Amino acid sequence: METWKESQLKQLTFAKGIDSAYPILLRFAENLGFNFCAISVTSPGQVTQLNALQINNYPQDWNQKYEKDNFNQIDPVIAHCNHSMIPIVWNEKAFSNAPQLWQGLKQQGLQHGWSQSFHHEESGLCCILSLARRHCPISPLELYEHFGYIFYAASHLSELFARTLPKQPAKPRQPKLSSRELEIMQLSAGGKTAYEISKILSLSERTVNYHVQNVIEKLNVCNKISAVIAAARAGII
């Protein structure tokens, strides 16, 4: 790795927030031969949508037009990155269903670009990092050489943004039932009585009731029927 790459990636690693990380990333992009660099962080698929983060050095009139015309609703780059972490190169074919967006990119000198996403599993965030330039298409070799750096940058930026979010309450741990308890709950869910279960599993009725009582305590319910319902809702049976 060239010295400048190592130095700038190290600076990016030690950045404490996206505001301080972006100028480092922009210099890195310029050294790779790109005029423009953009970061967006959204929460696709989440019930509660956070305010999307958008930072870029695109022409201001393009940003205004993009927002005014709601291009985010038809942008194939966003649609791709929300579902895949494979890089996408901007070209006419990729924008075939959004020709007005493609024409706008070309007019602004933004048509030679590519985007890389990172999906932050813990927070549900999707970070999209895009690089673009006015001259010459991006070759497969160039994409291959830069992919690792940009993927790392996208993952690091998503982590930085995730740290700014309110902490989510920890999910309650799901009770763990033994294999015998699972068998008894499954048979109980099928309407079998303790006596019938004892015959099926070659156990005493007392042993069956003992396991049922253990499950009732583990699931913090009051009787066998409630235990069956609770186990089913939790996906245990």
C-alpha positions in Angstrom: 0.0 0.0 0.0 1.3 3.5 -0.9 2.4 5.6 2.0 -0.3 8.3 1.4 -3.1 5.7 1.4 -1.9 4.2 4.6 -1.6 7.6 6.2 -5.0 8.8 5.2 -6.8 5.6 6.1 -5.2 5.8 9.5 -6.5 9.3 9.9 -9.9 8.1 8.9 -9.8 5.3 11.4 -9.0 7.8 14.2 -11.7 10.3 13.2 -14.2 10.6 16.0 -17.2 11.6 13.9 -18.4 11.8 10.3 -17.9 15.6 10.1 -14.2 15.2 10.8 -14.0 12.0 8.7 -15.5 13.5 5.5 -12.6 16.0 4.7 -10.1 13.1 5.1 -12.3 10.9 2.8 -12.6 13.7 0.3 -8.8 14.1 0.1 -8.5 10.3 -0.3 -11.0 10.4 -3.2 -9.2 13.2 -4.9 -5.9 11.3 -4.6 -7.6 8.3 -6.3 -8.6 10.6 -9.2 -12.2 11.6 -8.3 -13.6 15.1 -8.2 -16.6 14.3 -6.1 -17.3 12.3 -3.0 -20.7 11.6 -1.3 -21.8 9.9 1.9 -25.4 9.0 2.8 -26.6 7.1 5.7 -30.2 5.9 5.9 -32.3 3.2 7.7 -34.1 1.3 4.9 -36.7 -1.2 6.1 -36.8 0.2 9.6 -40.2 1.0 11.2 -38.9 4.2 12.6 -37.0 6.1 10.0 -34.1 8.4 11.2 -33.2 11.6 9.5 -31.0 10.6 6.6 -27.4 11.9 6.6 -26.2 13.5 3.3 -22.8 15.0 2.9 -21.2 15.6 -0.5 -19.4 18.2 -2.6 -21.7 18.0 -5.6 -22.7 21.2 -7.3 -25.3 23.0 -5.1 -27.8 23.4 -7.9 -27.7 19.7 -8.5 -28.4 18.9 -4.9 -31.3 21.2 -4.9 -32.8 19.7 -8.1 -32.2 16.2 -6.8 -34.2 17.0 -3.7 -36.9 19.1 -5.4 -37.6 16.4 -8.0 -37.5 13.5 -5.5 -34.8 11.7 -7.5 -34.1 9.5 -4.5 -37.4 7.7 -5.2 -36.1 6.5 -8.6 -32.4 6.5 -8.1 -31.1 3.0 -9.1 -28.0 3.4 -7.0 -30.0 3.7 -3.8 -32.3 0.8 -4.8 -29.2 -1.4 -5.5 -27.3 -0.3 -2.4 -30.2 -0.8 0.0 -30.2 -4.5 -0.9 -26.6 -5.3 -1.9 -23.0 -4.6 -0.8 -21.7 -5.3 -4.4 -20.4 -2.1 -5.9 -22.4 -0.5 -8.6 -20.8 1.5 -11.5 -22.9 4.4 -12.9 -23.6 4.1 -16.6 -26.5 4.6 -19.0 -27.6 1.0 -18.6 -27.8 1.2 -14.8 -30.0 4.4 -15.2 -32.2 3.0 -18.0 -35.3 3.4 -15.9 -34.4 6.9 -14.8 -33.3 8.7 -18.0 -33.9 12.1 -16.6 -31.7 11.4 -13.7 -29.0 10.1 -16.0 -29.2 13.2 -18.2 -28.9 15.4 -15.1 -25.8 13.6 -13.9 -24.1 14.0 -17.3 -24.9 17.7 -17.4 -23.2 18.1 -14.0 -20.2 16.1 -15.0 -21.2 13.3 -12.5 -21.8 10.4 -14.9 -18.4 8.6 -14.3 -19.0 7.3 -10.8 -19.5 4.3 -8.6 -21.1 3.6 -5.2 -20.3 1.1 -2.4 -22.7 0.4 0.4 -22.2 -1.2 3.9 -25.1 -2.6 5.9 -24.5 -2.1 9.6 -26.3 -5.2 11.0 -26.7 -4.0 14.7 -28.3 -0.7 13.9 -30.0 -1.5 10.5 -28.2 1.4 8.9 -27.2 1.5 5.2 -24.1 3.7 4.5 -23.5 4.5 0.8 -20.2 6.0 -0.3 -20.0 7.4 -3.8 -17.1 8.6 -5.9 -17.5 10.5 -9.2 -15.5 12.5 -11.7 -15.9 14.5 -14.9 -13.5 12.6 -17.1 -13.1 8.9 -18.2 -15.1 5.8 -17.2 -14.1 3.6 -14.4 -12.3 0.5 -15.5 -12.8 -3.0 -13.9 -9.1 -2.9 -12.8 -9.6 0.5 -11.1 -12.7 -0.8 -9.3 -10.9 -3.9 -8.2 -7.9 -1.9 -6.8 -10.1 0.6 -4.9 -12.9 -1.7 -3.7 -11.3 -2.7 -0.4 -10.4 0.8 0.6 -13.9 2.2 -0.1 -15.6 -0.8 1.5 -13.6 -0.2 4.7 -14.4 3.5 4.6 -18.2 2.8 4.3 -18.1 0.3 7.2 -16.2 2.7 9.4 -18.5 5.7 8.6 -21.6 3.5 9.3 -20.1 2.6 12.7 -19.3 6.3 13.5 -22.9 7.3 12.7 -24.4 4.3 14.6 -22.5 5.6 17.8 -24.5 8.8 17.6 -27.9 7.0 17.8 -29.8 6.5 21.0 -29.1 3.1 22.5 -31.8 0.6 21.9 -33.1 -1.3 24.9 -31.6 -4.8 25.1 -33.9 -7.5 23.8 -35.0 -9.9 26.5 -33.2 -13.2 26.3 -35.4 -16.0 25.0 -35.8 -18.8 27.5 -34.0 -22.0 26.5 -36.1 -25.2 26.8 -34.5 -28.7 27.0 -35.2 -31.2 24.2 -37.6 -33.0 26.4 -39.5 -29.8 27.4 -39.7 -29.0 23.7 -41.2 -32.4 22.9 -43.8 -32.0 25.7 -44.7 -28.5 24.6 -45.1 -29.6 21.0 -47.4 -32.4 22.0 -49.3 -30.1 24.4 -49.8 -27.7 21.5 -51.4 -30.6 19.6 -54.0 -31.0 22.3 -52.4 -34.0 24.1 -53.0 -34.4 27.8 -50.3 -35.2 30.3 -51.5 -38.8 30.4 -51.3 -39.1 26.6 -47.9 -37.5 26.5 -46.6 -39.9 29.1 -47.7 -42.9 27.0 -46.2 -41.4 23.8 -42.8 -40.6 25.4 -42.7 -43.6 27.8 -42.6 -41.4 30.8 -44.6 -41.3 34.0 -47.4 -38.7 34.1 -45.6 -37.2 37.1 -42.5 -36.6 35.0 -44.5 -35.0 32.3 -46.1 -32.6 34.8 -42.6 -31.9 36.2 -41.4 -30.7 32.8 -44.5 -28.7 32.2 -44.0 -26.9 35.5 -40.4 -26.1 34.6 -41.6 -24.6 31.3 -44.3 -22.5 33.1 -41.6 -21.0 35.3 -39.1 -20.4 32.5 -41.8 -18.6 30.4 -43.2 -16.8 33.5 -46.8 -17.8 32.9 -49.4 -19.3 35.1 -50.5 -22.6 33.4 -49.8 -25.1 30.6 -52.1 -23.4 28.1 -50.4 -20.0 28.7 -47.0 -21.8 28.3 -48.0 -23.2 24.9 -49.2 -19.8 23.7 -46.1 -18.1 25.0 -43.8 -20.7 23.4 -45.5 -20.4 20.1 -45.4 -16.6 20.1 -41.7 -16.7 20.9 -41.1 -19.1 18.0 -39.8 -21.8 20.4 -42.3 -24.4 19.1 
